[in-house]
Amino acid sequence: MRLLIKEVIEICDVLDDARAKGETVAALFNGLDLPSPRLETIKGEKGETDIIQVCIPGIKGKSQDGDAPTLGILGTLGGIGARPDILGLVSDADGAIVALSAALKLARMRQKGDQCPGDVYISTHICAHAPTMPHEPTPFMGSPISIFDQIAAELHPEMDAVLSVDTTKGNRIINHQGFALSPTVKEGYILRVSEDLLRIMEWVTGDFPCVFPITMQDITPYGNGIYHLNSIMQPSILTDCPVVGVAVTTRAAVPGCAPGANMPLGLEMASRFAVEVAKVYGLKTCQFYDMQEFARLKKLYGSMDKLRKREIE
């Protein structure tokens, strides 16, 4: 069993810092025989954030001229901290913690000879001074930049499927301690839950799988005046890849801006889930959706791209 407690602790220690930057996170990957992490600072009206993207090359990945599919793991969040109003790491940091812990584990596995079949791109952003915003039933973390600028910078054109990891505690919908999966979303369609991902979740948790509901509202773009559970499904707006949400969850409603709310066991399980998916996705034995059924849906009912339209008329 490849426990990730060590990686979760290391990542939390680096992120729980008022001076946390992309460079301080990237330094964790020094000496692990990887391509240098891609760093980009993006400025917005409410501040700036550092995008970090780590590539873990696969033995048969596209980076090696192979044909194994590429997995993307996105840490989706507003910010890791809400300074100066709130001190320390906030609940919203969970997406970044999980994505980066998985990246660190995969890099160390590769160094020890356990190389995934396909490439894995892990992306998130580092902002220790993000704004907050009102939301019911608990306040949201805001972001210093547009969420679409953030996601566009985190996506990679080689990604064939995406796990979007996000804190999803500020609601009364899930009520589960640990993590939960969403149905697959592709090109505006909410598809059935992946049986392969449910099986991996059972193995990782040793428990019944937990699935959280999403609605049509959740797969429409932010900024359209419609209620969203949170931002977990927003990557589906900007990519045609199948997207599955990995929600870090609690039984009680916890605001994204709450400090001291990062639950280590749930973070470890979600990180371990992402690693296990990465190990088998490149083997083509883990499918996010049924391609034939999706093709029939489109033939019968046409395109649902209108749901991803960002312009408000």
N, C-alpha and C positions, 0 to 999 in steps of 0.2 A: 504494500500500500504506500503510495507516494503522498504522505501528509504534507500540507503546505503551511502549517503553523509558522514555521521559521520564516518563510517568504512573506506571509501576512504581517508578522511582527516587524520585519525589516522595512517593508514598504510603509507601514503605519509610522514607524519611527522617522523616516525621511519626510513624509508628508506632513506630520504634525509639527510644523515649523513655520513661523510667520515669514520666513525668508525662502520657503520652498519654491523652487523653480524647475523648469525642464532640465537644466544642466545638472542639478543635484540628483534628479531621478536617473538621468542618463548615465551618471557615473557608476551606478550599481551594476551596469552591464559591461563595464571595463574588464578586459581579460577573459571574456567568455566566447571569444572567437566568433563574433557576430558582425554583420555590417553595422556601421555606426548608426545609432538611433537618429531618425530624422526629427529635427527640432525646428519649430516655427513659432514666432511670437506674433499674435494677432491683436490689434488694438481696436477697441470699440468706444462707444460713447460713455460707458461706465467703467472703463479701465482696460486692462489687457490680460491675456492668458497665454500660456505656453503649450502648444500642441506637441506631443511626443508620440512618435510611431516607431515601434520596434519590429523588425522582421526576423523571424526564426526560419531560416531556410530548411526545406524538407529534402530528403534524400532523392525523391522523384518530383520535386516541386518545379514550378515554372522557372524559378530563378536558376535552376540547374538544367534547364532545357527539357524537363520532364513534363508529364501530362497529368500529374496528380492535382486534384482541385485544391483551391486556396481558401482557407478559413480566415475570416476577420473577427476579431474580438474588440468591441468598442466599450470603453468605460464612459457611459453617458451620465453627465452631471452638470450642475450649474457651477459649482466650485467646491474645493476641498475645505475652505474656510470662509468665514463671514466677518473677518476683522475690518474695522476695529470694534464693531458692535458685539461680536461674540468671539471669545478666545478659544483656540484649540481646533482640533479636527471635528468637523460636523458630520452628521448622519449622511449628508449628500455625497460625502467622499467615498462611499462604499463602491460605486461603480469604478472609480479610478483604482481603489485598493485591489479589487478582484482582478481587473484586467492586468495590472502591473504585477501582481503576485503570480498570476498564470504565466506571464511573459518571463519572469525571473526563473520560475520552475522549469519551463520548457527550454530555456537557454542552458540551464545547468544539466538537464537531462541530456541535451544534445552534446554537451561537453563530455559527458560520461559514456557516450556511445549509443544512447537511446534517441535516435533522430526520427522525427515524425515523417510520414511519407510525403505530405504536401507542405507547402509554405504556410506559415501562419503570420498574419499581420495583426499586431496589438496596438491600439491607439487610444489615447485619452487626452485630457488637457489638465494643466496644473494652474490653479488660481487660488491663492490663499486669502484673497481680499475681495470676494464676490459679494454682490448685493443680495438682499432678500426681497421677496414680493408677497403680497397677500394672496391667499388661496384657502378654500374650504375643503376639508375640516381643519387643516393645519397650514401654516405658512410654507411657501416654497422658497428654495434657493433660486435666486436669479442668476444671470450670467453677464459678464462684462461685455460680451459680444453676442451677435445674433447666433441662435442655435444652429441655423443653417450654414453660416460661415464655419462654425465649429465642426459640424458633422462633415461638411464638404472637405475640410482639411484632414479629417480623421479617416475617411474612406480611402480605399486604394482601388484603382481600376482592375486589379487582378483578383479581387475578392469574389468568390463564387457563392458564399453564404456568410451571414453575419449573425453573431451573438451580440445583442445589445444589453449590457449589464447596467442596471440602474437601481438605486435605492427606491423602494416602492412601499414605504412605510406610512406615509401620510394619508391614510384612507381607512375606510371601514369595510373594504371589499375582500381583502385576502385573509387577515386574521390567522397567520401561520408564522411560526418562528423558524427561520432558515432562509430558504429561497424557493421561488416558484417559477414556472415556465409559462410563456404565452403560446397561443396558437401561432402558426407560421403566417406571416404576412408577405405577400408578393404582388407588386404592381397594383395595389389597391384592393386586392382580394384578401379576406381573412379566411385562411385555409384550416383544415383539420390539424390537430396537434400531432407532431411527429412521434410515431411509435418508437423510433430508434432513440430519440432524445429522452423519452419517458423511461425507456429501459436503462439508459445510462444514469438517469437521475435516481432510479431505484437502487442501482448498484452502489452509487456514491453515498447515498443517505442511509441505505438499509431500511428504508421506510416506503410507504405508499407515495407515489408521485403527487405533486401539488401543482395545479394549473390555475392561473388567474384569468378572469374574463377580460377581454377587451371589446370595445364597441367601435362602431363606425366613426364616432367622434375621435377616438384615440389614434386613428390612422390618417386623420386629416392634419394639415399643417398648423403649427402654432401660429397665433396671431390672427385667426379667423373669427374670433369672438365666440368660439365653441368650447365647452368644458372638455378638458382632457384629464385622464387619471394622472398622468405625468408625461415626461418626455421619452419614455422608454422605447416607444415605437416610431419616434420621429426619424430615425435613419431610413425607414422604409420610404420616406418621401423622396429621398435623393438617390436611391439605388434600385435597380431592377432585381438585385439578388434577393433570395428569400431571407427574411429577417425574423429572428426569434428573440423575444425578450427574456432575459434572466433577471428576475426581480429579487433583490435582497429584501426580506420581509420580516415583520414582527407581528405579534398578536394584537398589541395596542397601537393606536395611531401615534406616530412619532414624527414631528416636523423635520423636514430636510435640513433646517438650520439648527437642530438640536445638537449641542456638544455632548460628548461622553456617551454616544448612542451607537457606536460601531461595535457590533456583536461579533467577537472573534470566531466562534464556531460556525456561525452562518457564513461569514466571509470565507473561511477555510473551505467549507463544503462547496460554495459557489465557485471558488477558484479551482478546486479539484475537479468539479464538473466540467469547467471550460477546458482544462488540460486533457481530460479523458475524451471529450469531443474532438479536440485537436488531434489526438493520437489516431482516431479511427476515421475522421472525415476524409483524409487523404487516401484512405484505402477504398473509398466509395462504398463502405458498408454502413454509413450513417447518412440517411437521406432526410433533408429538412421538409420535403414535400414530394408528392407523387406527380411526376412530370406529365404523365399521360392524362391524369385526371385534371390537372391544371389546363392542359391544352384543350380538353373538352369543355371545361368551364368557359374559356375564352371564346371557343367556337359557338357555344350556346348563347352566351350573354354579353359578349363583346368586351371591350376595354373598360377598366375601372380607373383609368388614369385621371379622370376628372376629380376623383377624391383626393389626388395628390397636388392639385392645382393650388399654387401659393398666392396667386393674385385674387384679391377680394373685389368682386364686382358690386 
